[in-house]
Amino acid sequence: MLARLVLPTILALCVLPPARGRDGGPNVVFILADDLGRAEVGAYGQEKIRTPSIDRIAAEGMRFTRFYAGSPVCAPSRCTLMTGKHSGHGCVRDNREIQPEGQAPLPASEMTLAEMFKSRDYATAAVGKWGLGFPGSEGDPLNQGFDHFYGYNCQRHAHNHYPTYLWNDREKVALPGNPGGPTGERFSHDLFEADALAWLREHRDGPFFLFLPFIIPHLALQVPADSLAEYDGKLEDAPYTGGKGYLPHPKPHAAYAAMVTRMDRTVGRILDLLAELKLDEETIVIFASDNGPTHNVGGADSDYFRSAGGLRGLKGSAYEGGIAVPFLVRWPGRVPAGSTADFVGYFPDVAPTLMDLIGGRDALPAGLDGISFAPTLLDRPADQPAHEFLYWEFPSYGGQQAVRLGPWKGVRQEMGKGKLTVGLFNLDDDPAEARDVAADHPEIVARIEAVMSREHARSDLFPLPSVDPK
């Protein structure tokens, strides 16, 4: 496949920029929101929710207009980010809980992005939500290249922003004042912010890789009163009464907007600290989301906020709305300020790109599906190769496959019902995927079907409906 064949060539094209961290390559801070729609950020057109700090990353860096998550839901998307493999080759392809706490683990045989950084003598930390291996498993973040972890190990545990405990490395730390209900004394996001800022101060001499998989704006709707006050009475609202496992909230629209703005405040504090520590020009800051915006459940209202920006589908869907995400990169003096990139990429590209930028090309394992977009970041468009295709598969929500081939997007839905028909859309003419033109382009459909067949490797843990025999 092209991505594998061209990787060495792409890396050879990129020369490590001269700016370096104090004791090595440039530092990296990767901020990952949870279920944040691309259009829930001001830089991508949001009008109701204020995100001045995230917008600042766009103003001082590069905004990608055609960038995708690795999957339409949390765990497999993060797996693609950590491993550089798409979901047809990845070891985690769906959200699967392992009782009593955690998800299906990344195997020790996988080399993660954190391990790649460690091989280059970087300090590494993850603060927020993990979801790629239960505590003590081979997928535990401390067994996957991170020196420090603080937060939620388990996705289900992360459904409450006022948890009764969090993990600090291997210690389960109780949070007094949090009874496990809709309110409490210790808001998890604020604890993440404090831990991240302290870690940055401690590792100011670098080089460091700080991964911040925040859980905002994932449900439940919970936010401290001072943030809620910013939107109280300013948005149309009606109480959400709860039910089906979701906590109620009297002002759901205000709460949702306030959650995003509180996360944005943290982004601003991180940028301010980097400036205070004189690390601005030595630090790459990336902001993204793990998948598209959530459904209109639990008090969330993606229609009201126009969270997917008019794209078809939401979280869990292989249509554009489920996988198109905000992706912003800031590196003062290296990434052109206020620039826009139309490079078509996705999470598997992050590992080869970052290794390229830090001079760690030899740290990349074999068999990656991503390509480096370092030439795009460094304003060398003539050196930037394109993907032959992008591939997604997702065994849940009916069973789905999707392929992007240039301007063409092929999507299979309801594979669990035996449906293997490919819907075809020209994203240049129809970004909302409203017109299926498969009947007019059978040759394109055949090429997409060939990619779908070739790029799917059977997984006994995550079989693809109608493709993998039981």
N, C-alpha and C positions, 0 to 999 in steps of 0.2 A: 504494500500500500504506500501511497506517495509520502504520507507524513513520516513514515519510518525511513524511507529511502533518502529523503532530502534533508533530514535532520543534521547530519554532519556538515553538509554544504552550507546550510543556513547558519550554523554556529561559526563556521569559518569566515562568513561574511562580516560577522560582528566583532569589532575590536573593542576591548574593554575601555570604557571612558576613563579619563584621567582622575576624575573625582573619586576619592576612596575614603572609607571610614578611618578613624584614627589609628586602628591597629589592624587594618585589613581592607576588604572590599566595602562597598556602600552598605549601610544598614537598610533593613526592610521592615516596614510596618504594614501589615495586611489586615484591613478592617473588613469584616464580613457581616453584613446585616442578615437577619433571619426573616424570610418571607416579605422583604421589601420590594414593592413593584418598581420597575424602572421609572415610571412616571410619578412616583411619590417623592421625587427629588426635584428641587427647583431647577437644577441644571438640565433636567429632562422634561420640563414643562409643568411641574406641579404648581398650583396656584393657591391651595388652601393650607398646605403644611409648610412651615418655615424651616429651611435647611441651609442657613447661611454658611456654616462651616464646611459642609459637604460641597456646596456650590463654590466655596473658595478653592477647594482642591481642583475643581474644573477650571476655574479662572486662572489658577496658577500652574496648571498642568494640562493634561490631555483627556478629552472626553471621547470615549468610544461609542459609536452609534450602532454598531452591529456586533455586539459581544453577547455571548450566551453562557449560562450556567451549564454544568455538566450533566444535569438531570433536573426533572421538574419537582423533585422533593429533596429533603435535607441530606440524609446519610449518603446516598449514592453521588450526589453532587459534590459533597465534601471529599468523597473517595477520589473522584476524578481530579480534584484540586490537589490533593495530597500525593497522588501517584503519577499524574501525567498520562493516565490511560482513560479512554472513553468508556462509556458504560457497557459496551459490548465485550470489553476485555477486563473490566474492573472486577474486583473480588466482592464489592458491596454494591448491589444494584437496586436495592429497595430498603425501606425502613423496616427492620425486623428486630423486635425487642427480645432481649434475653433476660429472663427473670432471675433474681429479683430487681436488678437495676442494670441497664445498659443495652447496647445494641450488638448485632453481629460484628465480631472484631476483624479489623485488618490483620492479616496473617503476618508473622514475623518475617516472612520471605519478601514481603513488599518493601521497597525502599521509598520512604516518604520524603516529602519536600523538606521536613525538619531534619531528617537524616542527611539529606544532601547538604544542607547548610552546616550541620555538625561536621561533615567531612572536610569543610573549609574552615574549621575552627571558629564557627559562630556560636555565640550564646543564643539559646532558643527558649521561647516561652509561648504558651497558649493560655488565653484568658477568656472564658465565656462558656460555650457549649461544645462538647466534643462529639459524642454520638457515633463513634467508630470503634467501640470496644469497651466492654464492662470493666469495672475496676479490678486490677490485677491480671487481666487477660493479656494476651500478646498484642491486642489492639489498644491497650491502655496508652494514653498519650506519652507517659513517661517511658514506655517501652517502644515508642515510635519516633524517638529523636528529640523529644522536648525535655529540656532541663527542668522546667517548671510548668505546672498546670494548676490553675485556680478556676473553679466554676462547677458547672453541671457535667457529670459524665453522661447522664441518660437524657434522651430527648423528652420522655414523658415527665420526668422530674422537672424539666425546664418549662412545663406548662404553667408554672406559678412563679411570678416575679418576686414573691415574698416567701422563699423556701424556708423550711425548718433547718436545713443544713446545706453546705457546699463542700466540695473537695478542695483541699489545699495540698497539692502533691498527693501523698498517699494517706493523708489524714482527713477523716470525715469530721468537719468542724460545725458544731451546732451554732445556730443563730438565735440567741435569746430575743424574745420580743416578736418573733414570727410564728404564729400558731398554725400556719399552713392554710389560712383562709384568704379572703380577698384583699386584706390589708395587713400591714405589719410595720415594724420599726426599721427593718433593714431591706432596702430595695436592692435586688441582686445586681442590677446594672451599675448602681453607684459603687458597690463593692468591687466590681470589675474595673471600673475607672480608677479607683484608688490603688488597686493592686498593679494595674498596668503602668500608671504614672510612677509608682514607687520602683517598679522593675526597670523602667527606662532610666531613672536617675541612677540606680545601682549599676547599670550596664552602659553608662554614657560613653565609656572609652571604647566600646564596641570591638569588633563588629557584632551586630545582633540581628536576629529575626524574631519579631514579635507578631504573633498571629492572634487576632482579636475577633473570634467568632461570637459576636454579641447575639442576644436572643430577641432584641427588639427588631420589628414590631410583632413577633409571633405572639399569638394569644396565650394567656388570657389578657384582657384589657385591664391593666393595672399601672398606675403611675402616681408618684407623690403629689400631694396637693398643690405645691408651689408650681409645678409644671402644668397641672390641670387648669390652674387659674389663668394661664396665658390664653387658653382657648374657651374657657367657660363663658357661655352666652354669645360667642362669636360665630358659631356654626349651627346650622339647623340640626336639632337633636331630639331624640325621644328615648326614654329608658329602654335598656336591654334587660330582659328579665331572667336571662340565663336558661339553663336546661341542657340536656344531652351532654353533660360533662363540662359545660362552660360556666364560668363565673359571671354573675350579673354585673352591670354597671349602669348608673343613672344617666350618664352622658357619654355614650360610646364614641360618637364622632370626636368630641373634644379629647377624650382619653387617648384615642388612637393617634391623633395629630400630636398630642403632648408627648406621647412615648417617642415618636420619631424625632421631635425637636429636642427631647432630652438626650437621646443618643447623639444628635448633631452637636449638642453642647460639649459632649465628651470628645468628639472629633476635634472641635476647636481647642479644647484644653490640651490635647495631644500635640496639635500643631504649635500651640503657644509654648509648650515645654520644649519641643525640639528647637524652637528659635532661642529660648532662654539658654539651653545647653549648647547653643551654637552648632547644632547638628543638621540644620536645614539642608545645606548643600551636600551633606553626606548621607542623606536618608531618602529612600524611595518610599512614598506613602501610596498605598493602593486602597481604594474603596470599591466594594461590590456587594451583591446580594446573592444568597445561595440558590434562589429560584424565584419564580414569579410570585405575585401577590396572592394572598389567601382567598378562599371562597367567602361568600357573604354568610359566615357562620360566626358564632361566638361573639356577636356584636360588631365584628369587622364589616366594612362596607366598601368593597373595592369598586363598586359602581359609583358611589357618591364621590370618592376621591379620584375617580377615573385612573385607578392605580396602574392598569396595564397600558394606558395611553392609547386606547382604541384597538389594541391587538386582540386577536382571538384567543380565548382560553385564559385560565388562571393556574395557580399552583396545581401540580399533578397532571397537567396537560402537556403533550409534546407539541402543541401548537405554539406560536410565537409568544403569546401572553404567559405561558408557563415556564419559558426558558430564557427569554430575552431579559437581561438584567443591566442595571447601571454598572459601568466600569470606568473608573477614573484613576489616573496615575499622575502623581506630582513628584518631580525631582528637580528643584530649582537649579538653573544653569545647565541642565542636560535635556530635560523634556520641555519642549517649547510651551511657554505659558499661553493659555487661552486657545490651544489648538484642538482640532477635532480629527478623529481617525475613523475611516470607514473600513478598516481592516476587519474581515470576518473571522472571528476567533471564539474560543471557548476555554473553559477551565483547564483542560489538558495542556493548553499552551503556556500556562503560568510557570510551571517548573522549568521547562527549557529556557524560557525567557529570563527568569531570575538568575538561573545558573549562568547564562550568557552574560548578564550584566555584572555579576560579581566575579567573573573569571573562573567559574567552576564548571566548565564544560565537561571535564573529565569525571565529574561527580554524577553525571546523568547515567542511569542504568539503561540497559538495552530494552527495546520493545516499547518505547513510548509512542503515543498517538499524537502528541502535541508537537507544534513547531514554535520556534522563537519569533516573537514579534518585536524583538529588540530594535531592529532597523526602523520600524515605525516610531517607536518611542524616541529614538535618537535622531529623528528627522532625516532618515536615509531611505526614502521611499523606493528608490531604484534598486535597493538591495533586498527589499521585502518580498519573499515568495508568498504565494497564496496556497491555502488548502485546496487539495483536489476535491475534498468533501468534508463535511462534519457529520458525525453519527451519534444518535441517541437511541437507547432502548430503555423501556420501563415496564416491568411485568405487571404492575398494579394499575388501578384506575381503568380496568378493562383489558390491559395489555396493549402496548404501543411501541412503535418504531418511528423514527424520523431521520431523514437525511437532507442536508443542505448541499446542493451541487451548483455552485455559482449562484445565479439568481433564483434557481429552482429549489423548491422545498417539497419533499414527498413525505406524507404522513400516513401511517396505518393506525387505525383505532379499533377497539373492540375485538382484539385478537383472541381474547378468551371465549368469544362466541364463534370462533372459526373464521373471522373475517380477515382476509389478507389483501383486500383491495387497497391500492395506493391512491390517495387523493393528492393531486399535484397543483402547486400554486407558484406563480411567478412573483416573488417578493418585491422585485423592482416596480412592477405595475400594481401589485395587490398585496401590500404589507399586512393587511388585516386578514388575509387568507379567506376571502369571501367567495372566490370564484374557482371552483375545481376545473382545471383545464386538462385533466388526464386524457380524456378522449381525443383531444387535439394533438397530443404529443406522446404517442406510444413509445417512441424511441427513447425519450427522456425517462419515462416510467420504467422501461426495461433496464436502463443504466442504474436507476435508483434501487430497483429490486435486486440487482446484482450486488450493490454495495451492502444492502440489508442482509443478504445471505452471507456474504464474505466476512463482514465485520462482526457478526454475532458468534461468539464462542460460548458453547454450552456451559451453563452453571447449574450444578445440582442443587445448590442452595437457592438460587433465584432463576428457575426455569422460565423461558419466554413462552407464553401461551400460543398454542397452535403451531409452534415451531419445534419445541423440544418435546419429544414423547415422554409421557410419565414413566 
